[in-house]
Amino acid sequence: MLFGKLLGYADNFELLQFVYDMNLWTTLGARRNLEAAPMRIMMKGSSFTPLYWHAVKCGLVDLVRQCGFPKIFWTMAPYEWSQPYHHFIRDEMTKTLNARLHLPAAETAHLVPLEKTMF
């Protein structure tokens, strides 16, 4: 969907919201019909549930216990005006007449691999 043949397809908010809602309700309905365990346990892997964030918190506490407290924090703002863009983003910007920071899906896809490789 993000790198499809239609320009601007991934940046349509209504379409993005529709796909998210469809995915969420399909997941909820499928797990509700299983009735194998309580719903809160079956939805544990979804990022909007308290059990998911409890597991993330426990993982961070365990990491600090094993490695110690971090010595330095390095952050990178995703809405950085000076961030160099890949040619596919510049091409889509010129074809759809969008300015910087108005292609959130393409810009995020461009920045995320960059941040993951730096650590």
C-alpha positions, 0 to 999 in steps of 0.5 A: 500500500505504501509503495503502490502504483498510485501516488498519494494512496498511502497518505489518504487519512480516511483510507488509512483509518478505514484499513486500521479499523478493519484490521482492528475489528477483524482481530477483535472479532476473530479472537472473541469467537475463539473463546479459548481464554479471556479477551484481555489475554488474547489481545495481549500482543496488541499495542493498545492493551495494558498487558502489552505495555506491562510486558514492554515495561518489564522488558525495559526494567530487565534491560536496565538491571542487566546493562545498567542505566544508559549513559547517553540519550540520542534522539532524532526528530522525525519532522526535521526540516533539514533531513535529506529525502530519498529521490522517491519522496522528492519525486512524489512531492513534485508530482502531488504538489506536496511540501515537506512534512505533508507525506507522512507515510513516505517520510516515516518509511524513509526515516525508520530504517535510518534510525534502526541501523544507527543503534 
